[in-house]
Amino acid sequence: MKNRMKELRKTRGISQDKMAQMLGVSRQTIISIERERYNPSLPLAIQIARCFDAQVEDVFILEDKDLN
């Protein structure tokens, strides 16, 4: 699943460490999500979207290949 997390985080001037603290996860989790190596759980995806005052669909992009 694609995401805009790094772009949105940088636009708002939030470091990976700060984002991790805000979400209660490790910096490594933030890195893994941004590199699209890890898809967050639904509750975490909602928390991430709320940090950016956005909808989940504005942060995470579901592609056809993800539906199989």
Jmol script that loads the backbone (N, CA, C; Angstrom):
load data "model"
ATOM      1  N   MET A   1       0.845  -1.171   0.000  1.00  0.00           N
ATOM      2  CA  MET A   1       0.000   0.000   0.000  1.00  0.00           C
ATOM      3  C   MET A   1       0.898   1.243   0.000  1.00  0.00           C
ATOM      4  N   LYS A   2       0.604   2.144  -0.885  1.00  0.00           N
ATOM      5  CA  LYS A   2       1.345   3.402  -0.967  1.00  0.00           C
ATOM      6  C   LYS A   2       0.880   4.328   0.146  1.00  0.00           C
ATOM      7  N   ASN A   3       1.738   5.292   0.501  1.00  0.00           N
ATOM      8  CA  ASN A   3       1.318   6.286   1.476  1.00  0.00           C
ATOM      9  C   ASN A   3       2.055   7.598   1.257  1.00  0.00           C
ATOM     10  N   ARG A   4       1.481   8.660   1.811  1.00  0.00           N
ATOM     11  CA  ARG A   4       2.031  10.009   1.710  1.00  0.00           C
ATOM     12  C   ARG A   4       2.558  10.487   3.057  1.00  0.00           C
ATOM     13  N   MET A   5       2.821   9.549   3.941  1.00  0.00           N
ATOM     14  CA  MET A   5       3.174   9.902   5.310  1.00  0.00           C
ATOM     15  C   MET A   5       4.445  10.761   5.388  1.00  0.00           C
ATOM     16  N   LYS A   6       5.494  10.387   4.700  1.00  0.00           N
ATOM     17  CA  LYS A   6       6.747  11.149   4.749  1.00  0.00           C
ATOM     18  C   LYS A   6       6.530  12.564   4.228  1.00  0.00           C
ATOM     19  N   GLU A   7       5.837  12.672   3.105  1.00  0.00           N
ATOM     20  CA  GLU A   7       5.549  13.976   2.509  1.00  0.00           C
ATOM     21  C   GLU A   7       4.769  14.864   3.480  1.00  0.00           C
ATOM     22  N   LEU A   8       3.712  14.329   4.064  1.00  0.00           N
ATOM     23  CA  LEU A   8       2.888  15.096   4.990  1.00  0.00           C
ATOM     24  C   LEU A   8       3.653  15.458   6.261  1.00  0.00           C
ATOM     25  N   ARG A   9       4.453  14.534   6.733  1.00  0.00           N
ATOM     26  CA  ARG A   9       5.238  14.765   7.951  1.00  0.00           C
ATOM     27  C   ARG A   9       6.246  15.888   7.727  1.00  0.00           C
ATOM     28  N   LYS A  10       6.959  15.829   6.598  1.00  0.00           N
ATOM     29  CA  LYS A  10       7.967  16.846   6.303  1.00  0.00           C
ATOM     30  C   LYS A  10       7.335  18.215   6.058  1.00  0.00           C
ATOM     31  N   THR A  11       6.189  18.230   5.379  1.00  0.00           N
ATOM     32  CA  THR A  11       5.485  19.495   5.118  1.00  0.00           C
ATOM     33  C   THR A  11       5.140  20.193   6.424  1.00  0.00           C
ATOM     34  N   ARG A  12       4.836  19.416   7.447  1.00  0.00           N
ATOM     35  CA  ARG A  12       4.458  19.980   8.742  1.00  0.00           C
ATOM     36  C   ARG A  12       5.639  20.143   9.697  1.00  0.00           C
ATOM     37  N   GLY A  13       6.830  19.785   9.219  1.00  0.00           N
ATOM     38  CA  GLY A  13       8.034  19.959  10.030  1.00  0.00           C
ATOM     39  C   GLY A  13       8.109  19.043  11.233  1.00  0.00           C
ATOM     40  N   ILE A  14       7.563  17.832  11.091  1.00  0.00           N
ATOM     41  CA  ILE A  14       7.564  16.867  12.187  1.00  0.00           C
ATOM     42  C   ILE A  14       8.665  15.831  11.921  1.00  0.00           C
ATOM     43  N   SER A  15       9.542  15.637  12.890  1.00  0.00           N
ATOM     44  CA  SER A  15      10.594  14.627  12.744  1.00  0.00           C
ATOM     45  C   SER A  15      10.007  13.226  12.921  1.00  0.00           C
ATOM     46  N   GLN A  16      10.776  12.237  12.495  1.00  0.00           N
ATOM     47  CA  GLN A  16      10.344  10.851  12.700  1.00  0.00           C
ATOM     48  C   GLN A  16      10.238  10.546  14.187  1.00  0.00           C
ATOM     49  N   ASP A  17      11.176  11.061  14.978  1.00  0.00           N
ATOM     50  CA  ASP A  17      11.132  10.842  16.426  1.00  0.00           C
ATOM     51  C   ASP A  17       9.872  11.440  17.038  1.00  0.00           C
ATOM     52  N   LYS A  18       9.549  12.667  16.657  1.00  0.00           N
ATOM     53  CA  LYS A  18       8.356  13.335  17.190  1.00  0.00           C
ATOM     54  C   LYS A  18       7.094  12.587  16.780  1.00  0.00           C
ATOM     55  N   MET A  19       7.043  12.150  15.525  1.00  0.00           N
ATOM     56  CA  MET A  19       5.877  11.403  15.027  1.00  0.00           C
ATOM     57  C   MET A  19       5.714  10.117  15.833  1.00  0.00           C
ATOM     58  N   ALA A  20       6.815   9.428  16.077  1.00  0.00           N
ATOM     59  CA  ALA A  20       6.775   8.186  16.850  1.00  0.00           C
ATOM     60  C   ALA A  20       6.243   8.453  18.256  1.00  0.00           C
ATOM     61  N   GLN A  21       6.708   9.541  18.879  1.00  0.00           N
ATOM     62  CA  GLN A  21       6.231   9.897  20.222  1.00  0.00           C
ATOM     63  C   GLN A  21       4.734  10.206  20.204  1.00  0.00           C
ATOM     64  N   MET A  22       4.296  10.953  19.203  1.00  0.00           N
ATOM     65  CA  MET A  22       2.886  11.328  19.095  1.00  0.00           C
ATOM     66  C   MET A  22       1.988  10.097  18.984  1.00  0.00           C
ATOM     67  N   LEU A  23       2.487   9.064  18.302  1.00  0.00           N
ATOM     68  CA  LEU A  23       1.701   7.863  18.036  1.00  0.00           C
ATOM     69  C   LEU A  23       1.939   6.742  19.037  1.00  0.00           C
ATOM     70  N   GLY A  24       2.963   6.882  19.873  1.00  0.00           N
ATOM     71  CA  GLY A  24       3.271   5.838  20.841  1.00  0.00           C
ATOM     72  C   GLY A  24       3.872   4.596  20.208  1.00  0.00           C
ATOM     73  N   VAL A  25       4.658   4.816  19.150  1.00  0.00           N
ATOM     74  CA  VAL A  25       5.342   3.710  18.471  1.00  0.00           C
ATOM     75  C   VAL A  25       6.828   4.039  18.383  1.00  0.00           C
ATOM     76  N   SER A  26       7.616   3.112  17.878  1.00  0.00           N
ATOM     77  CA  SER A  26       9.048   3.349  17.733  1.00  0.00           C
ATOM     78  C   SER A  26       9.341   4.128  16.444  1.00  0.00           C
ATOM     79  N   ARG A  27      10.482   4.767  16.428  1.00  0.00           N
ATOM     80  CA  ARG A  27      10.927   5.461  15.212  1.00  0.00           C
ATOM     81  C   ARG A  27      11.060   4.455  14.065  1.00  0.00           C
ATOM     82  N   GLN A  28      11.487   3.247  14.384  1.00  0.00           N
ATOM     83  CA  GLN A  28      11.632   2.198  13.367  1.00  0.00           C
ATOM     84  C   GLN A  28      10.286   1.893  12.711  1.00  0.00           C
ATOM     85  N   THR A  29       9.207   1.943  13.463  1.00  0.00           N
ATOM     86  CA  THR A  29       7.869   1.730  12.898  1.00  0.00           C
ATOM     87  C   THR A  29       7.549   2.822  11.890  1.00  0.00           C
ATOM     88  N   ILE A  30       7.859   4.071  12.229  1.00  0.00           N
ATOM     89  CA  ILE A  30       7.626   5.196  11.307  1.00  0.00           C
ATOM     90  C   ILE A  30       8.434   4.996  10.026  1.00  0.00           C
ATOM     91  N   ILE A  31       9.689   4.625  10.172  1.00  0.00           N
ATOM     92  CA  ILE A  31      10.550   4.383   9.009  1.00  0.00           C
ATOM     93  C   ILE A  31       9.969   3.274   8.142  1.00  0.00           C
ATOM     94  N   SER A  32       9.544   2.190   8.754  1.00  0.00           N
ATOM     95  CA  SER A  32       8.997   1.052   8.004  1.00  0.00           C
ATOM     96  C   SER A  32       7.715   1.422   7.261  1.00  0.00           C
ATOM     97  N   ILE A  33       6.866   2.215   7.879  1.00  0.00           N
ATOM     98  CA  ILE A  33       5.631   2.649   7.210  1.00  0.00           C
ATOM     99  C   ILE A  33       5.978   3.557   6.039  1.00  0.00           C
ATOM    100  N   GLU A  34       6.866   4.523   6.261  1.00  0.00           N
ATOM    101  CA  GLU A  34       7.235   5.462   5.196  1.00  0.00           C
ATOM    102  C   GLU A  34       7.885   4.766   4.013  1.00  0.00           C
ATOM    103  N   ARG A  35       8.635   3.719   4.278  1.00  0.00           N
ATOM    104  CA  ARG A  35       9.292   2.968   3.194  1.00  0.00           C
ATOM    105  C   ARG A  35       8.384   1.894   2.599  1.00  0.00           C
ATOM    106  N   GLU A  36       7.142   1.866   3.072  1.00  0.00           N
ATOM    107  CA  GLU A  36       6.121   0.938   2.584  1.00  0.00           C
ATOM    108  C   GLU A  36       6.512  -0.524   2.779  1.00  0.00           C
ATOM    109  N   ARG A  37       7.249  -0.777   3.856  1.00  0.00           N
ATOM    110  CA  ARG A  37       7.615  -2.144   4.229  1.00  0.00           C
ATOM    111  C   ARG A  37       6.635  -2.726   5.234  1.00  0.00           C
ATOM    112  N   TYR A  38       5.836  -1.831   5.824  1.00  0.00           N
ATOM    113  CA  TYR A  38       4.883  -2.229   6.869  1.00  0.00           C
ATOM    114  C   TYR A  38       3.609  -1.427   6.695  1.00  0.00           C
ATOM    115  N   ASN A  39       2.479  -2.117   6.686  1.00  0.00           N
ATOM    116  CA  ASN A  39       1.177  -1.452   6.640  1.00  0.00           C
ATOM    117  C   ASN A  39       0.643  -1.384   8.063  1.00  0.00           C
ATOM    118  N   PRO A  40       0.304  -0.182   8.512  1.00  0.00           N
ATOM    119  CA  PRO A  40      -0.173  -0.052   9.888  1.00  0.00           C
ATOM    120  C   PRO A  40      -1.544  -0.679  10.079  1.00  0.00           C
ATOM    121  N   SER A  41      -1.839  -1.009  11.309  1.00  0.00           N
ATOM    122  CA  SER A  41      -3.180  -1.492  11.652  1.00  0.00           C
ATOM    123  C   SER A  41      -4.162  -0.356  11.398  1.00  0.00           C
ATOM    124  N   LEU A  42      -5.433  -0.692  11.310  1.00  0.00           N
ATOM    125  CA  LEU A  42      -6.454   0.329  11.093  1.00  0.00           C
ATOM    126  C   LEU A  42      -6.444   1.392  12.196  1.00  0.00           C
ATOM    127  N   PRO A  43      -6.396   1.000  13.468  1.00  0.00           N
ATOM    128  CA  PRO A  43      -6.349   2.035  14.518  1.00  0.00           C
ATOM    129  C   PRO A  43      -5.134   2.966  14.378  1.00  0.00           C
ATOM    130  N   LEU A  44      -3.979   2.412  14.027  1.00  0.00           N
ATOM    131  CA  LEU A  44      -2.784   3.238  13.861  1.00  0.00           C
ATOM    132  C   LEU A  44      -2.924   4.135  12.629  1.00  0.00           C
ATOM    133  N   ALA A  45      -3.478   3.614  11.544  1.00  0.00           N
ATOM    134  CA  ALA A  45      -3.696   4.422  10.341  1.00  0.00           C
ATOM    135  C   ALA A  45      -4.621   5.599  10.649  1.00  0.00           C
ATOM    136  N   ILE A  46      -5.634   5.367  11.454  1.00  0.00           N
ATOM    137  CA  ILE A  46      -6.555   6.447  11.846  1.00  0.00           C
ATOM    138  C   ILE A  46      -5.816   7.476  12.692  1.00  0.00           C
ATOM    139  N   GLN A  47      -4.997   7.030  13.621  1.00  0.00           N
ATOM    140  CA  GLN A  47      -4.202   7.950  14.447  1.00  0.00           C
ATOM    141  C   GLN A  47      -3.281   8.802  13.583  1.00  0.00           C
ATOM    142  N   ILE A  48      -2.631   8.166  12.607  1.00  0.00           N
ATOM    143  CA  ILE A  48      -1.721   8.883  11.710  1.00  0.00           C
ATOM    144  C   ILE A  48      -2.490   9.952  10.937  1.00  0.00           C
ATOM    145  N   ALA A  49      -3.625   9.584  10.382  1.00  0.00           N
ATOM    146  CA  ALA A  49      -4.437  10.542   9.626  1.00  0.00           C
ATOM    147  C   ALA A  49      -4.848  11.711  10.519  1.00  0.00           C
ATOM    148  N   ARG A  50      -5.228  11.440  11.745  1.00  0.00           N
ATOM    149  CA  ARG A  50      -5.628  12.508  12.672  1.00  0.00           C
ATOM    150  C   ARG A  50      -4.478  13.457  12.965  1.00  0.00           C
ATOM    151  N   CYS A  51      -3.252  12.942  13.030  1.00  0.00           N
ATOM    152  CA  CYS A  51      -2.080  13.805  13.249  1.00  0.00           C
ATOM    153  C   CYS A  51      -1.951  14.843  12.135  1.00  0.00           C
ATOM    154  N   PHE A  52      -2.383  14.471  10.943  1.00  0.00           N
ATOM    155  CA  PHE A  52      -2.295  15.364   9.793  1.00  0.00           C
ATOM    156  C   PHE A  52      -3.618  16.069   9.510  1.00  0.00           C
ATOM    157  N   ASP A  53      -4.597  15.889  10.386  1.00  0.00           N
ATOM    158  CA  ASP A  53      -5.936  16.455  10.189  1.00  0.00           C
ATOM    159  C   ASP A  53      -6.453  16.084   8.798  1.00  0.00           C
ATOM    160  N   ALA A  54      -6.344  14.791   8.478  1.00  0.00           N
ATOM    161  CA  ALA A  54      -6.711  14.287   7.152  1.00  0.00           C
ATOM    162  C   ALA A  54      -7.528  13.003   7.286  1.00  0.00           C
ATOM    163  N   GLN A  55      -8.098  12.582   6.191  1.00  0.00           N
ATOM    164  CA  GLN A  55      -8.791  11.302   6.121  1.00  0.00           C
ATOM    165  C   GLN A  55      -7.743  10.204   5.889  1.00  0.00           C
ATOM    166  N   VAL A  56      -8.032   9.002   6.323  1.00  0.00           N
ATOM    167  CA  VAL A  56      -7.115   7.877   6.105  1.00  0.00           C
ATOM    168  C   VAL A  56      -6.781   7.752   4.616  1.00  0.00           C
ATOM    169  N   GLU A  57      -7.799   7.933   3.759  1.00  0.00           N
ATOM    170  CA  GLU A  57      -7.608   7.807   2.313  1.00  0.00           C
ATOM    171  C   GLU A  57      -6.698   8.894   1.742  1.00  0.00           C
ATOM    172  N   ASP A  58      -6.507  10.007   2.477  1.00  0.00           N
ATOM    173  CA  ASP A  58      -5.601  11.064   2.037  1.00  0.00           C
ATOM    174  C   ASP A  58      -4.148  10.724   2.342  1.00  0.00           C
ATOM    175  N   VAL A  59      -3.942   9.826   3.277  1.00  0.00           N
ATOM    176  CA  VAL A  59      -2.593   9.434   3.683  1.00  0.00           C
ATOM    177  C   VAL A  59      -2.186   8.108   3.038  1.00  0.00           C
ATOM    178  N   PHE A  60      -3.110   7.170   3.003  1.00  0.00           N
ATOM    179  CA  PHE A  60      -2.820   5.823   2.498  1.00  0.00           C
ATOM    180  C   PHE A  60      -3.603   5.567   1.210  1.00  0.00           C
ATOM    181  N   ILE A  61      -2.887   5.078   0.203  1.00  0.00           N
ATOM    182  CA  ILE A  61      -3.489   4.846  -1.110  1.00  0.00           C
ATOM    183  C   ILE A  61      -3.546   3.345  -1.383  1.00  0.00           C
ATOM    184  N   LEU A  62      -4.745   2.821  -1.440  1.00  0.00           N
ATOM    185  CA  LEU A  62      -4.953   1.402  -1.709  1.00  0.00           C
ATOM    186  C   LEU A  62      -4.898   1.175  -3.219  1.00  0.00           C
ATOM    187  N   GLU A  63      -4.060   0.267  -3.672  1.00  0.00           N
ATOM    188  CA  GLU A  63      -3.913  -0.035  -5.085  1.00  0.00           C
ATOM    189  C   GLU A  63      -4.612  -1.354  -5.393  1.00  0.00           C
ATOM    190  N   ASP A  64      -4.919  -1.563  -6.656  1.00  0.00           N
ATOM    191  CA  ASP A  64      -5.598  -2.792  -7.069  1.00  0.00           C
ATOM    192  C   ASP A  64      -4.858  -4.038  -6.601  1.00  0.00           C
ATOM    193  N   LYS A  65      -3.527  -4.024  -6.665  1.00  0.00           N
ATOM    194  CA  LYS A  65      -2.756  -5.207  -6.251  1.00  0.00           C
ATOM    195  C   LYS A  65      -2.914  -5.515  -4.770  1.00  0.00           C
ATOM    196  N   ASP A  66      -3.293  -4.507  -3.980  1.00  0.00           N
ATOM    197  CA  ASP A  66      -3.492  -4.701  -2.541  1.00  0.00           C
ATOM    198  C   ASP A  66      -4.796  -5.421  -2.236  1.00  0.00           C
ATOM    199  N   LEU A  67      -5.689  -5.486  -3.194  1.00  0.00           N
ATOM    200  CA  LEU A  67      -6.994  -6.088  -2.979  1.00  0.00           C
ATOM    201  C   LEU A  67      -6.991  -7.601  -3.166  1.00  0.00           C
ATOM    202  N   ASN A  68      -5.927  -8.150  -3.680  1.00  0.00           N
ATOM    203  CA  ASN A  68      -5.857  -9.598  -3.939  1.00  0.00           C
ATOM    204  C   ASN A  68      -5.278 -10.359  -2.786  1.00  0.00           C
TER     205      ASN A  68
END
end "model"
wireframe off; spacefill off
backbone 0.3
color backbone group
